[in-house]
Amino acid sequence: MTIDPAVLPERRQLRWHLVHDRLYDAACELFVESGYLGTSVDEIAERAGVSRKTAFNHYPRKRDFINEWGSRRRHHALHALPEDAVTDPRLDVVLRRYFAELAAINAEERALTISMSFGWRESGGPFDSDPHELIKVFQDFVNDAIIREEIPASVDAARTGVILYSSYFGLLYDWCDGTDTVPPFDLDRAFAQLLDIVLGGLRTI
């Protein structure tokens, strides 16, 4: 059987993604079972059925698993926005829908959220030197609203993004207190109250 050379890069890419996902899934399982600090890259590689070198090729630092977790959360929340948030992209609608999606996935995977959040803090985040794509997501929402003249041009989109980002993680860390199954408060409601404050402030600028 002759394989078309053009197919080889696609197959290699598919294999790469399969291994990447297998490592990520293994890390998530182990972080929940043993905690972030209690899990080694060797254990992740063993659970995923790959070599230590392969694991480091995909995730050079252990904290890169947390970065992957955050990236997947952002991607999920953005693509879960309903049609009305796309066709009628008012800032109030978009932010509330986006935060509602984040609240839902955090609640659905509470044990993993706790492990990843505390692991991020233990590894130097969230207020560290790495780029924070979530700030950019919020900043873009605000910039779009300024372009639509929905909010005043005097609003600092970058700073508003930081405020939303910082408040999001502040509430998330508080919510992570308690057991893996019983949160101390309703995260969706807390996010809604946060947006009441932020959006109310933007309207008065």
C-alpha positions, 0 to 999 in steps of 0.5 A, a space after each residue: 500500500 502506497 501512502 500519499 506523502 501529502 497525508 503524512 503531515 496530517 497523520 503526524 499532526 493527528 498523532 501529536 494532538 492525540 498524545 497532547 490530549 492524553 497527557 492533559 487528561 492524565 495530568 487532570 486525573 492525577 491533579 485531582 487524585 494527588 494535588 498539583 504539588 503531589 504529582 510529578 511529570 514522570 507520573 503524568 507520563 506514565 499514566 499517559 503511556 509515553 516517555 518523560 521526554 515526550 511529556 516535556 516536548 508537549 508540556 515543557 513546564 508542569 504549569 503548562 498543564 494549567 495554562 492548557 486548562 485555562 485555554 480550554 476554559 476560555 475556548 469553551 466559554 467563547 464558543 458556548 455564547 448563544 446566538 443572541 450574544 453574536 447577533 446582538 453583541 451588547 456588552 451586558 449580554 456578552 459579559 453575562 453569558 460569558 461569565 455564566 458559562 465560566 461559572 457552569 464549567 467550574 461548578 461542573 468540574 469543581 474538584 478539577 477547578 480546585 486542583 488547578 486553581 490552587 496549583 496555579 497559585 502554588 506555581 506563582 500565578 495568577 499574578 505572575 509574568 506570563 501573558 494572561 489571555 483572559 484579560 485580552 478576552 475581556 479587553 476585546 469585549 470592552 473595546 468592541 462596546 466602545 467602537 459601537 458607542 455603547 460605552 464612552 470612549 473614555 473607558 480604559 478597556 485594558 484596565 477594565 479587562 484587568 479589573 474583570 480578570 482580577 475579580 474573576 480569580 478573586 471570587 474563584 479562589 474564595 469559591 474553591 474553599 470547602 470540600 470538592 463537592 460543596 461550594 461556600 456560595 453560588 459562583 454564578 450569582 457572585 459573578 452576576 453581582 460583580 458584573 452589576 458593579 462593573 457595568 453600572 460603573 461603566 455607564 456612569 463614566 
